[in-house]
Amino acid sequence: MAYFLEYLVPAEHDGAEVPVDAPTPDGGTAERVIHLDALPARSRISADSLGDARAEAEQLLAHSKAESGELFEDPDDSLEAGSGRRTGSFREGEGWTED
């Protein structure tokens, strides 16, 4: 079974400017940008069981700047956000919340 952890990584300093448009044909920068304070991530967790997946997810979060995440069981092995069945959420200092 494939497990995925979805979490938000806070942007450093004052956030990040992300282009919405492709660069202009003359090599210039995109005309429209959006400001992000956090960047979404979906990481595959290699595990044989839900318990192992949760332990790996906790390690991943401990080594990132994210404070919380949601764990998904996804038989389609998709990188699309929200794909699969949400099995629970984890928040640093609070532990797992079951779904």
matplotlib code that plots the C-alpha trace (Angstrom):
import matplotlib.pyplot as plt

x = [0.0, 1.2, 1.1, 1.5, 2.0, 0.6, 1.9, 2.7, 6.3, 6.5, 8.4, 11.4, 11.7, 8.7, 7.5, 8.0, 6.9, 5.7, 5.0, 1.5, 2.3, 5.1, 8.1, 7.6, 8.8, 11.7, 13.0, 11.5, 9.8, 6.2, 3.8, 1.7, 3.0, 1.4, 2.8, 3.0, 3.6, 3.7, 4.4, 2.3, 4.1, 2.9, 5.6, 5.5, 6.0, 7.5, 5.9, 4.3, 1.7, -0.2, 1.8, 5.1, 3.8, 2.9, 6.3, 8.0, 5.6, 6.5, 10.2, 9.7, 7.8, 10.5, 13.1, 11.1, 9.8, 6.2, 4.3, 1.5, 0.5, -2.2, -1.5, -3.3, -3.5, -3.5, -3.7, -3.4, 0.1, -0.8, 1.0, -2.2, -3.1, -6.0, -5.8, -6.7, -8.2, -7.2, -6.2, -5.4, -3.6, -0.5, 0.3, 3.6, 3.0, -0.5, 0.2, -2.2, -5.9, -7.8, -10.2]
y = [0.0, 3.5, 6.2, 9.9, 12.7, 16.1, 19.1, 22.8, 24.0, 27.6, 29.9, 31.5, 35.2, 37.1, 34.3, 33.5, 35.1, 32.5, 33.3, 32.6, 33.3, 31.8, 34.0, 36.4, 35.5, 38.0, 36.3, 38.7, 37.6, 36.7, 39.6, 38.1, 36.6, 35.4, 35.6, 32.4, 32.1, 28.3, 25.8, 22.6, 19.2, 15.6, 13.1, 9.3, 7.2, 3.8, 1.5, -1.9, -0.9, 2.2, 2.2, 2.2, 4.9, 7.1, 6.6, 7.6, 10.6, 11.8, 11.6, 13.5, 16.3, 16.4, 17.1, 19.7, 23.1, 21.9, 21.4, 19.2, 16.9, 14.6, 11.0, 9.3, 5.7, 5.8, 2.5, 4.6, 5.8, 9.3, 12.6, 14.5, 16.4, 14.8, 11.5, 8.4, 7.9, 10.2, 8.0, 10.7, 13.9, 14.7, 17.9, 18.4, 18.2, 16.7, 13.4, 11.7, 12.4, 9.4, 9.8]
z = [0.0, -0.8, 2.0, 1.5, 3.9, 3.0, 4.8, 4.5, 4.6, 5.9, 3.5, 5.0, 5.8, 4.3, 2.0, -1.6, -4.9, -7.4, -11.1, -12.3, -16.0, -18.1, -18.8, -21.6, -25.1, -24.9, -21.8, -19.3, -16.1, -15.6, -15.3, -12.5, -9.3, -6.1, -2.7, -0.6, 3.1, 2.9, 0.2, 0.0, -0.2, -0.7, 0.1, -0.4, 2.7, 2.3, 4.9, 5.2, 7.7, 8.9, 12.1, 10.2, 7.9, 10.9, 12.4, 9.2, 8.8, 12.3, 11.4, 8.1, 10.0, 12.7, 10.1, 8.3, 9.2, 9.1, 12.4, 11.2, 8.3, 7.0, 6.2, 3.2, 2.2, -1.6, -3.7, -6.9, -5.7, -6.9, -6.2, -6.6, -3.4, -1.5, -3.4, -1.4, 2.0, 4.8, 7.7, 10.3, 11.0, 13.1, 15.0, 16.8, 20.6, 20.2, 18.3, 15.9, 15.4, 14.0, 11.0]

ax = plt.figure().add_subplot(projection="3d")
ax.plot(x, y, z, "-o")
ax.set_aspect("equal")
plt.show()
